Amino acid sequence: MNINELIAIIKKKIQKEILVENIVIEDKSFLHTKHVGNDPNKFHIKITIESNQLKKISRLNSNKKIYKILDYEMKQFIHSLQILII
């Protein structure tokens, strides 16, 4: 899977499950290319979500919700996930 397909899937899945005012998904894989054990088939993703729904629950629970939504992608295509809720 390429990064553009993965970003589209992530965006669609999150927007299906969470009321989102805005979402920005960035590929940060280039920051980790020289790390030991780097797998070019797994990506480092940063998600910035503007969501009043997520801001009403704790940061821990909002992150758990996102990880649950992206469970398959985390196992198959994502090495690292950074979540910023605004």
Backbone as XML, in Angstrom:
<?xml version="1.0"?>
<chain id="A" units="angstrom">
  <residue number="1" name="MET">
    <atom name="N" x="0.860" y="-1.185" z="0.000"/>
    <atom name="CA" x="0.000" y="0.000" z="0.000"/>
    <atom name="C" x="0.897" y="1.236" z="0.000"/>
  </residue>
  <residue number="2" name="ASN">
    <atom name="N" x="0.509" y="2.225" z="-0.792"/>
    <atom name="CA" x="1.300" y="3.448" z="-0.778"/>
    <atom name="C" x="0.711" y="4.431" z="0.236"/>
  </residue>
  <residue number="3" name="ILE">
    <atom name="N" x="1.460" y="5.466" z="0.533"/>
    <atom name="CA" x="1.092" y="6.413" z="1.592"/>
    <atom name="C" x="-0.206" y="7.151" z="1.281"/>
  </residue>
  <residue number="4" name="ASN">
    <atom name="N" x="-0.439" y="7.486" z="0.029"/>
    <atom name="CA" x="-1.667" y="8.214" z="-0.318"/>
    <atom name="C" x="-2.910" y="7.368" z="-0.089"/>
  </residue>
  <residue number="5" name="GLU">
    <atom name="N" x="-2.824" y="6.083" z="-0.414"/>
    <atom name="CA" x="-3.943" y="5.171" z="-0.150"/>
    <atom name="C" x="-4.181" y="5.041" z="1.349"/>
  </residue>
  <residue number="6" name="LEU">
    <atom name="N" x="-3.101" y="4.915" z="2.102"/>
    <atom name="CA" x="-3.216" y="4.775" z="3.552"/>
    <atom name="C" x="-3.831" y="6.019" z="4.177"/>
  </residue>
  <residue number="7" name="ILE">
    <atom name="N" x="-3.409" y="7.185" z="3.762"/>
    <atom name="CA" x="-3.968" y="8.435" z="4.291"/>
    <atom name="C" x="-5.463" y="8.521" z="3.992"/>
  </residue>
  <residue number="8" name="ALA">
    <atom name="N" x="-5.862" y="8.147" z="2.797"/>
    <atom name="CA" x="-7.286" y="8.179" z="2.429"/>
    <atom name="C" x="-8.098" y="7.220" z="3.298"/>
  </residue>
  <residue number="9" name="ILE">
    <atom name="N" x="-7.571" y="6.037" z="3.549"/>
    <atom name="CA" x="-8.257" y="5.045" z="4.386"/>
    <atom name="C" x="-8.381" y="5.554" z="5.815"/>
  </residue>
  <residue number="10" name="ILE">
    <atom name="N" x="-7.291" y="6.082" z="6.362"/>
    <atom name="CA" x="-7.303" y="6.596" z="7.731"/>
    <atom name="C" x="-8.351" y="7.696" z="7.867"/>
  </residue>
  <residue number="11" name="LYS">
    <atom name="N" x="-8.342" y="8.631" z="6.947"/>
    <atom name="CA" x="-9.279" y="9.759" z="6.992"/>
    <atom name="C" x="-10.725" y="9.267" z="6.944"/>
  </residue>
  <residue number="12" name="LYS">
    <atom name="N" x="-11.005" y="8.367" z="6.030"/>
    <atom name="CA" x="-12.362" y="7.842" z="5.867"/>
    <atom name="C" x="-12.825" y="7.102" z="7.123"/>
  </residue>
  <residue number="13" name="LYS">
    <atom name="N" x="-11.961" y="6.262" z="7.685"/>
    <atom name="CA" x="-12.346" y="5.482" z="8.856"/>
    <atom name="C" x="-12.592" y="6.368" z="10.080"/>
  </residue>
  <residue number="14" name="ILE">
    <atom name="N" x="-11.739" y="7.358" z="10.275"/>
    <atom name="CA" x="-11.909" y="8.252" z="11.425"/>
    <atom name="C" x="-13.176" y="9.084" z="11.266"/>
  </residue>
  <residue number="15" name="GLN">
    <atom name="N" x="-13.398" y="9.618" z="10.076"/>
    <atom name="CA" x="-14.579" y="10.453" z="9.856"/>
    <atom name="C" x="-15.880" y="9.650" z="9.950"/>
  </residue>
  <residue number="16" name="LYS">
    <atom name="N" x="-15.810" y="8.357" z="9.706"/>
    <atom name="CA" x="-16.992" y="7.503" z="9.828"/>
    <atom name="C" x="-17.376" y="7.291" z="11.294"/>
  </residue>
  <residue number="17" name="GLU">
    <atom name="N" x="-16.389" y="7.266" z="12.191"/>
    <atom name="CA" x="-16.620" y="6.921" z="13.586"/>
    <atom name="C" x="-16.643" y="8.111" z="14.544"/>
  </residue>
  <residue number="18" name="ILE">
    <atom name="N" x="-16.039" y="9.223" z="14.143"/>
    <atom name="CA" x="-15.884" y="10.376" z="15.037"/>
    <atom name="C" x="-16.379" y="11.626" z="14.318"/>
  </residue>
  <residue number="19" name="LEU">
    <atom name="N" x="-17.071" y="12.476" z="15.056"/>
    <atom name="CA" x="-17.490" y="13.766" z="14.514"/>
    <atom name="C" x="-16.256" y="14.673" z="14.487"/>
  </residue>
  <residue number="20" name="VAL">
    <atom name="N" x="-15.813" y="15.000" z="13.289"/>
    <atom name="CA" x="-14.564" y="15.732" z="13.087"/>
    <atom name="C" x="-14.851" y="17.057" z="12.388"/>
  </residue>
  <residue number="21" name="GLU">
    <atom name="N" x="-14.346" y="18.142" z="12.959"/>
    <atom name="CA" x="-14.464" y="19.434" z="12.296"/>
    <atom name="C" x="-13.385" y="19.587" z="11.218"/>
  </residue>
  <residue number="22" name="ASN">
    <atom name="N" x="-12.198" y="19.053" z="11.505"/>
    <atom name="CA" x="-11.094" y="19.117" z="10.544"/>
    <atom name="C" x="-10.113" y="18.000" z="10.879"/>
  </residue>
  <residue number="23" name="ILE">
    <atom name="N" x="-9.485" y="17.459" z="9.854"/>
    <atom name="CA" x="-8.475" y="16.423" z="10.066"/>
    <atom name="C" x="-7.346" y="16.618" z="9.054"/>
  </residue>
  <residue number="24" name="VAL">
    <atom name="N" x="-6.107" y="16.549" z="9.548"/>
    <atom name="CA" x="-4.917" y="16.640" z="8.698"/>
    <atom name="C" x="-4.064" y="15.422" z="9.010"/>
  </residue>
  <residue number="25" name="ILE">
    <atom name="N" x="-3.704" y="14.698" z="7.972"/>
    <atom name="CA" x="-2.883" y="13.496" z="8.133"/>
    <atom name="C" x="-1.593" y="13.701" z="7.354"/>
  </residue>
  <residue number="26" name="GLU">
    <atom name="N" x="-0.470" y="13.527" z="8.064"/>
    <atom name="CA" x="0.841" y="13.776" z="7.451"/>
    <atom name="C" x="1.711" y="12.529" z="7.519"/>
  </residue>
  <residue number="27" name="ASP">
    <atom name="N" x="2.497" y="12.328" z="6.482"/>
    <atom name="CA" x="3.493" y="11.260" z="6.452"/>
    <atom name="C" x="4.790" y="11.808" z="7.037"/>
  </residue>
  <residue number="28" name="LYS">
    <atom name="N" x="5.208" y="11.256" z="8.150"/>
    <atom name="CA" x="6.449" y="11.680" z="8.803"/>
    <atom name="C" x="7.535" y="10.603" z="8.698"/>
  </residue>
  <residue number="29" name="SER">
    <atom name="N" x="7.353" y="9.664" z="7.782"/>
    <atom name="CA" x="8.289" y="8.542" z="7.643"/>
    <atom name="C" x="9.707" y="9.000" z="7.352"/>
  </residue>
  <residue number="30" name="PHE">
    <atom name="N" x="9.867" y="10.098" z="6.631"/>
    <atom name="CA" x="11.195" y="10.587" z="6.264"/>
    <atom name="C" x="12.051" y="10.907" z="7.487"/>
  </residue>
  <residue number="31" name="LEU">
    <atom name="N" x="11.424" y="11.162" z="8.623"/>
    <atom name="CA" x="12.171" y="11.475" z="9.847"/>
    <atom name="C" x="12.825" y="10.239" z="10.460"/>
  </residue>
  <residue number="32" name="HIS">
    <atom name="N" x="12.428" y="9.070" z="9.994"/>
    <atom name="CA" x="12.865" y="7.836" z="10.642"/>
    <atom name="C" x="13.610" y="6.880" z="9.704"/>
  </residue>
  <residue number="33" name="THR">
    <atom name="N" x="13.954" y="7.325" z="8.516"/>
    <atom name="CA" x="14.558" y="6.419" z="7.533"/>
    <atom name="C" x="15.894" y="5.834" z="7.971"/>
  </residue>
  <residue number="34" name="LYS">
    <atom name="N" x="16.616" y="6.525" z="8.835"/>
    <atom name="CA" x="17.930" y="6.030" z="9.257"/>
    <atom name="C" x="17.886" y="5.260" z="10.574"/>
  </residue>
  <residue number="35" name="HIS">
    <atom name="N" x="16.681" y="5.073" z="11.127"/>
    <atom name="CA" x="16.564" y="4.320" z="12.373"/>
    <atom name="C" x="16.809" y="2.835" z="12.120"/>
  </residue>
  <residue number="36" name="VAL">
    <atom name="N" x="17.426" y="2.182" z="13.092"/>
    <atom name="CA" x="17.663" y="0.749" z="13.011"/>
    <atom name="C" x="16.309" y="0.040" z="12.950"/>
  </residue>
  <residue number="37" name="GLY">
    <atom name="N" x="16.193" y="-0.911" z="12.077"/>
    <atom name="CA" x="14.958" y="-1.676" z="11.961"/>
    <atom name="C" x="13.859" y="-0.968" z="11.194"/>
  </residue>
  <residue number="38" name="ASN">
    <atom name="N" x="14.168" y="0.140" z="10.554"/>
    <atom name="CA" x="13.152" y="0.850" z="9.776"/>
    <atom name="C" x="12.634" y="-0.040" z="8.649"/>
  </residue>
  <residue number="39" name="ASP">
    <atom name="N" x="11.329" y="-0.145" z="8.550"/>
    <atom name="CA" x="10.685" y="-0.954" z="7.512"/>
    <atom name="C" x="10.052" y="0.002" z="6.499"/>
  </residue>
  <residue number="40" name="PRO">
    <atom name="N" x="10.520" y="0.014" z="5.258"/>
    <atom name="CA" x="9.973" y="0.940" z="4.261"/>
    <atom name="C" x="8.500" y="0.673" z="3.927"/>
  </residue>
  <residue number="41" name="ASN">
    <atom name="N" x="7.973" y="-0.464" z="4.357"/>
    <atom name="CA" x="6.568" y="-0.794" z="4.106"/>
    <atom name="C" x="5.644" y="-0.355" z="5.236"/>
  </residue>
  <residue number="42" name="LYS">
    <atom name="N" x="6.226" y="0.222" z="6.294"/>
    <atom name="CA" x="5.428" y="0.727" z="7.413"/>
    <atom name="C" x="5.710" y="2.220" z="7.552"/>
  </residue>
  <residue number="43" name="PHE">
    <atom name="N" x="4.667" y="2.965" z="7.868"/>
    <atom name="CA" x="4.754" y="4.412" z="7.843"/>
    <atom name="C" x="4.656" y="5.034" z="9.232"/>
  </residue>
  <residue number="44" name="HIS">
    <atom name="N" x="5.195" y="6.230" z="9.338"/>
    <atom name="CA" x="5.097" y="7.058" z="10.531"/>
    <atom name="C" x="4.093" y="8.163" z="10.194"/>
  </residue>
  <residue number="45" name="ILE">
    <atom name="N" x="2.984" y="8.156" z="10.906"/>
    <atom name="CA" x="1.865" y="9.035" z="10.583"/>
    <atom name="C" x="1.604" y="10.015" z="11.719"/>
  </residue>
  <residue number="46" name="LYS">
    <atom name="N" x="1.306" y="11.254" z="11.350"/>
    <atom name="CA" x="0.858" y="12.261" z="12.315"/>
    <atom name="C" x="-0.561" y="12.665" z="11.928"/>
  </residue>
  <residue number="47" name="ILE">
    <atom name="N" x="-1.476" y="12.558" z="12.905"/>
    <atom name="CA" x="-2.864" y="12.934" z="12.678"/>
    <atom name="C" x="-3.193" y="14.110" z="13.589"/>
  </residue>
  <residue number="48" name="THR">
    <atom name="N" x="-3.643" y="15.200" z="12.988"/>
    <atom name="CA" x="-4.117" y="16.354" z="13.750"/>
    <atom name="C" x="-5.626" y="16.409" z="13.539"/>
  </residue>
  <residue number="49" name="ILE">
    <atom name="N" x="-6.360" y="16.278" z="14.640"/>
    <atom name="CA" x="-7.819" y="16.218" z="14.565"/>
    <atom name="C" x="-8.424" y="17.357" z="15.366"/>
  </residue>
  <residue number="50" name="GLU">
    <atom name="N" x="-9.279" y="18.106" z="14.713"/>
    <atom name="CA" x="-10.075" y="19.097" z="15.413"/>
    <atom name="C" x="-11.442" y="18.449" z="15.621"/>
  </residue>
  <residue number="51" name="SER">
    <atom name="N" x="-11.753" y="18.142" z="16.878"/>
    <atom name="CA" x="-12.994" y="17.434" z="17.177"/>
    <atom name="C" x="-13.491" y="17.790" z="18.570"/>
  </residue>
  <residue number="52" name="ASN">
    <atom name="N" x="-14.648" y="18.423" z="18.623"/>
    <atom name="CA" x="-15.252" y="18.713" z="19.922"/>
    <atom name="C" x="-15.655" y="17.424" z="20.629"/>
  </residue>
  <residue number="53" name="GLN">
    <atom name="N" x="-16.032" y="16.423" z="19.861"/>
    <atom name="CA" x="-16.397" y="15.128" z="20.430"/>
    <atom name="C" x="-15.219" y="14.523" z="21.197"/>
  </residue>
  <residue number="54" name="LEU">
    <atom name="N" x="-14.033" y="14.555" z="20.612"/>
    <atom name="CA" x="-12.860" y="13.978" z="21.279"/>
    <atom name="C" x="-12.389" y="14.843" z="22.443"/>
  </residue>
  <residue number="55" name="LYS">
    <atom name="N" x="-12.573" y="16.146" z="22.340"/>
    <atom name="CA" x="-12.135" y="17.036" z="23.424"/>
    <atom name="C" x="-12.985" y="16.859" z="24.679"/>
  </residue>
  <residue number="56" name="LYS">
    <atom name="N" x="-14.165" y="16.255" z="24.547"/>
    <atom name="CA" x="-15.045" y="16.032" z="25.700"/>
    <atom name="C" x="-14.645" y="14.805" z="26.520"/>
  </residue>
  <residue number="57" name="ILE">
    <atom name="N" x="-13.769" y="13.979" z="25.960"/>
    <atom name="CA" x="-13.305" y="12.805" z="26.705"/>
    <atom name="C" x="-11.809" y="12.962" z="26.995"/>
  </residue>
  <residue number="58" name="SER">
    <atom name="N" x="-11.295" y="12.132" z="27.866"/>
    <atom name="CA" x="-9.885" y="12.249" z="28.249"/>
    <atom name="C" x="-8.974" y="11.965" z="27.055"/>
  </residue>
  <residue number="59" name="ARG">
    <atom name="N" x="-7.779" y="12.460" z="27.129"/>
    <atom name="CA" x="-6.793" y="12.227" z="26.063"/>
    <atom name="C" x="-6.541" y="10.728" z="25.896"/>
  </residue>
  <residue number="60" name="LEU">
    <atom name="N" x="-6.453" y="10.024" z="27.011"/>
    <atom name="CA" x="-6.224" y="8.580" z="26.959"/>
    <atom name="C" x="-7.360" y="7.874" z="26.216"/>
  </residue>
  <residue number="61" name="ASN">
    <atom name="N" x="-8.590" y="8.199" z="26.568"/>
    <atom name="CA" x="-9.729" y="7.548" z="25.918"/>
    <atom name="C" x="-9.873" y="7.951" z="24.454"/>
  </residue>
  <residue number="62" name="SER">
    <atom name="N" x="-9.548" y="9.183" z="24.129"/>
    <atom name="CA" x="-9.630" y="9.595" z="22.724"/>
    <atom name="C" x="-8.564" y="8.874" z="21.894"/>
  </residue>
  <residue number="63" name="ASN">
    <atom name="N" x="-7.367" y="8.723" z="22.451"/>
    <atom name="CA" x="-6.320" y="7.984" z="21.738"/>
    <atom name="C" x="-6.701" y="6.515" z="21.585"/>
  </residue>
  <residue number="64" name="LYS">
    <atom name="N" x="-7.276" y="5.913" z="22.631"/>
    <atom name="CA" x="-7.722" y="4.520" z="22.553"/>
    <atom name="C" x="-8.756" y="4.343" z="21.455"/>
  </residue>
  <residue number="65" name="LYS">
    <atom name="N" x="-9.670" y="5.305" z="21.351"/>
    <atom name="CA" x="-10.719" y="5.253" z="20.334"/>
    <atom name="C" x="-10.097" y="5.264" z="18.936"/>
  </residue>
  <residue number="66" name="ILE">
    <atom name="N" x="-9.129" y="6.125" z="18.716"/>
    <atom name="CA" x="-8.477" y="6.215" z="17.407"/>
    <atom name="C" x="-7.682" y="4.945" z="17.107"/>
  </residue>
  <residue number="67" name="TYR">
    <atom name="N" x="-6.960" y="4.436" z="18.108"/>
    <atom name="CA" x="-6.210" y="3.194" z="17.902"/>
    <atom name="C" x="-7.143" y="2.032" z="17.572"/>
  </residue>
  <residue number="68" name="LYS">
    <atom name="N" x="-8.307" y="1.994" z="18.208"/>
    <atom name="CA" x="-9.272" y="0.929" z="17.929"/>
    <atom name="C" x="-9.793" y="1.037" z="16.498"/>
  </residue>
  <residue number="69" name="ILE">
    <atom name="N" x="-10.091" y="2.245" z="16.057"/>
    <atom name="CA" x="-10.568" y="2.476" z="14.691"/>
    <atom name="C" x="-9.518" y="2.030" z="13.670"/>
  </residue>
  <residue number="70" name="LEU">
    <atom name="N" x="-8.260" y="2.277" z="13.983"/>
    <atom name="CA" x="-7.164" y="1.998" z="13.047"/>
    <atom name="C" x="-6.418" y="0.702" z="13.380"/>
  </residue>
  <residue number="71" name="ASP">
    <atom name="N" x="-7.064" y="-0.208" z="14.073"/>
    <atom name="CA" x="-6.410" y="-1.437" z="14.529"/>
    <atom name="C" x="-5.727" y="-2.199" z="13.386"/>
  </residue>
  <residue number="72" name="TYR">
    <atom name="N" x="-6.447" y="-2.450" z="12.322"/>
    <atom name="CA" x="-5.877" y="-3.207" z="11.199"/>
    <atom name="C" x="-4.687" y="-2.471" z="10.582"/>
  </residue>
  <residue number="73" name="GLU">
    <atom name="N" x="-4.862" y="-1.174" z="10.345"/>
    <atom name="CA" x="-3.786" y="-0.380" z="9.733"/>
    <atom name="C" x="-2.562" y="-0.339" z="10.638"/>
  </residue>
  <residue number="74" name="MET">
    <atom name="N" x="-2.778" y="-0.273" z="11.950"/>
    <atom name="CA" x="-1.645" y="-0.270" z="12.891"/>
    <atom name="C" x="-0.855" y="-1.574" z="12.788"/>
  </residue>
  <residue number="75" name="LYS">
    <atom name="N" x="-1.547" y="-2.668" z="12.641"/>
    <atom name="CA" x="-0.873" y="-3.968" z="12.568"/>
    <atom name="C" x="-0.159" y="-4.182" z="11.240"/>
  </residue>
  <residue number="76" name="GLN">
    <atom name="N" x="-0.708" y="-3.613" z="10.166"/>
    <atom name="CA" x="-0.185" y="-3.898" z="8.836"/>
    <atom name="C" x="0.718" y="-2.825" z="8.225"/>
  </residue>
  <residue number="77" name="PHE">
    <atom name="N" x="0.371" y="-1.542" z="8.457"/>
    <atom name="CA" x="1.004" y="-0.486" z="7.661"/>
    <atom name="C" x="1.602" y="0.673" z="8.458"/>
  </residue>
  <residue number="78" name="ILE">
    <atom name="N" x="1.283" y="0.774" z="9.741"/>
    <atom name="CA" x="1.736" y="1.922" z="10.523"/>
    <atom name="C" x="2.720" y="1.463" z="11.588"/>
  </residue>
  <residue number="79" name="HIS">
    <atom name="N" x="3.898" y="2.066" z="11.564"/>
    <atom name="CA" x="4.902" y="1.778" z="12.586"/>
    <atom name="C" x="4.731" y="2.705" z="13.783"/>
  </residue>
  <residue number="80" name="SER">
    <atom name="N" x="4.419" y="3.967" z="13.505"/>
    <atom name="CA" x="4.323" y="4.972" z="14.547"/>
    <atom name="C" x="3.147" y="5.905" z="14.239"/>
  </residue>
  <residue number="81" name="LEU">
    <atom name="N" x="2.392" y="6.236" z="15.294"/>
    <atom name="CA" x="1.240" y="7.109" z="15.127"/>
    <atom name="C" x="1.308" y="8.219" z="16.157"/>
  </residue>
  <residue number="82" name="GLN">
    <atom name="N" x="1.326" y="9.444" z="15.678"/>
    <atom name="CA" x="1.303" y="10.624" z="16.547"/>
    <atom name="C" x="-0.075" y="11.254" z="16.393"/>
  </residue>
  <residue number="83" name="ILE">
    <atom name="N" x="-0.751" y="11.485" z="17.528"/>
    <atom name="CA" x="-2.106" y="12.023" z="17.516"/>
    <atom name="C" x="-2.117" y="13.356" z="18.253"/>
  </residue>
  <residue number="84" name="LEU">
    <atom name="N" x="-2.629" y="14.369" z="17.585"/>
    <atom name="CA" x="-2.787" y="15.684" z="18.183"/>
    <atom name="C" x="-4.250" y="16.073" z="18.063"/>
  </residue>
  <residue number="85" name="ILE">
    <atom name="N" x="-4.887" y="16.288" z="19.206"/>
    <atom name="CA" x="-6.311" y="16.667" z="19.225"/>
    <atom name="C" x="-6.403" y="18.120" z="19.620"/>
  </residue>
  <residue number="86" name="ILE">
    <atom name="N" x="-7.042" y="18.906" z="18.752"/>
    <atom name="CA" x="-7.160" y="20.347" z="19.020"/>
    <atom name="C" x="-8.619" y="20.757" z="19.075"/>
  </residue>
</chain>
